[in-house]
Amino acid sequence: MKPVTFIDIETDPQSAKILDLGAVKVDGTSFHANSIRDFTGFINGSAFLCGHNILEHDLKYLAPSVDLSGFVFIDTLFLSALLFPARPYHRLLKDDKLQTDELNNPLNDALKAKDLFFDEVNRFGQTDAELKQIFYLLLRDHKAFSGFFKYTGFSASGGHAADL
C-alpha cells in the first residue's frame, strides 16, 4: 500500500491560527496535538496527504508553516461528489460531537476521511471501465482529482473523453 497520511486541522477563522491537528496513517498510527513541528515529523515519509476539503482549507493554513513540496494531495470532498452523486451532501458527518458549538476533533475527522477515501477507492474500482476512462480523460489534470489517479495508478490512453 502506498504511504498515505490522512489529515485534518482546526483553525481560528478570525486569526487564521492553527488550533489543533490530527492525522492517521494507513497502519493506524495516529497524531493529535497542536504542534506544527511534531505534525511535520509525523507526515514525513508519506507520499500522499489526503483530507476532506484539504485543497481549499487545510493546505491554505499549513503552507506558511509546513514544507509541503514532494507530497501528492488527495481531496475526498471532490471525489465524494464524483463517485457518490446520489448523496444529498458530501460533508463529513460529525456524529462524535455532542454539542454543535464544540470544536471539531481533527483526529476523528482524519479517521473519517480515511474511511471515506477507501470507500471511494472501492467505488472507483467497481465503476464501469468506460466511465473510469471518461473520468480520467476529463479530470487527470485537475488538482482535485490528479492525486487520486496517481494513488490508484489508473491511467487511460486516448486524447479526449468525447471520442469514447
N, C-alpha and C positions, 0 to 999 in steps of 0.2 A: 504494500500500500504506500502511496506517495506521502511524503511528510507534509501534512496539512494541520494547521492550528486554527481553531475557531475562536473568534474574539468578540468582545463587546466592551464598550466603555460607557460610563455615565459622566455627564458634564453639567456644569452650571451654565445655563443658557445666557445668563447676564454677563458673566465674566469670561466665558469660554474655557474655564479651567476644568481639567480632568479631575473628577472626584473619586472615581473607582474604576478598576479594570478587572476583567475576567477573561479567562482563556482556558481552553481544554484541547488536548491533543487526541489523536485517534486512539492511542493506547490508554486513555482515561486520565492521564496525568493532568492536573489542573492547577490554575493560578487564580488567586483572588486577593488583590491588595490595591493600594493606591500609589505604588512606587513605579515610576516610569522606567527606572534603571533595572529593577527586577523583572518587569514585564518584558523589556528588551532582551534580557538574558533568557527568559522563558521561550520567547518566539524564535530565538536564534536557532538555526538549523532546519527550520521549516522552509519548504519551497513555496507553499501556498498559505495565504491568510484568507480565511473565509468568515463572513459575518452577514447578518441581516441588515441591509442598508449600509454596509461597510463603505461603499463608494461615496455616498452623499453625506455620511455622518462621521463614522469612526476615523477614517483616513484624514479628514479635514482637521481634526483635533490632534491626531497623532503626528502628522507630518512635521510640525515645527520641532518636535522633541525626539522623534524616533527616526533612525535611518531606515527607510522603507524600500531602498533600492535592492533589487535582487529578489523581491517577493512577487509572486503572481497572485492577483486578487480575485476572489470569487464572491459574488453577492447573491445570497439566497432569495432576496426580495424580488429581483427581476426574474430569476429562474422560476420562482413560485408562480408568478403571473403567467409565464410562458407554458409551464408544464402542468399546472393545475388551474386552467382557465375557468372552471365552473365554481371555484371557491368564491364566496361573496366578498372576501377581503384577504389580504396577504400579510397582515401584521402578525408578529409573534403573539401567541396567547400568553397573557401574564397571570395565569391561574395560581401562581405561587404568592401573589400579593394579596394580603388580607384587606388592605385599605388602598383606595385609589391615590391618596396623597403620599403613600410610601415611596421611597426611592426604589427604582428597579435594581435587581441584583444582576450584575453583568455576568457572573459565572453561570447563573441559571439561564440567562439569555444565550450565552455561548453554547451551552449544552443543547438548548432548543434549536439553535442554528445548525448544530452538528446533526441532530436527528432529522431536521428538515432537509439538509443537504443530502444525506444518504437516501431519503425518500425521493429526492429529485434525481439523483443518480440512477436509482432503480426505475423510476418512471421513464427517464430518458432511454434506458436500456430496453424497456418494453415498447417503446414508440416505434411505429412503422418506419421501415428503413428509408422510404422516400421522404417522409416528413422530417426525419432526422437530417437528411441531406439538405432539405429546404431550410431548416433552422440554421444549419451550419453555413450554407452559402449566403444567407441573408445576414447572419449575426456574427460571423467569425472575427470581424474586425472591430466590433463594438465592445468597449471596455466592460460592459455589464455581462458579457457572455464569453468573451475570448478565454478567460481563465478557466471557465468550466470545460470548454473544449480541450484545453491543454491538459487539465486534470484527467479527463476521461480518455484522452488520446484519440478522440474522434476527429476525423477529417473526411472530406469528400472531394472528389475531383469534379471538375466541371466549372464553368465560368459563372453562370447565373441561375438562380432558382427558377426564373421564368422559363428556362429551357427544359424544365422537367415535366 
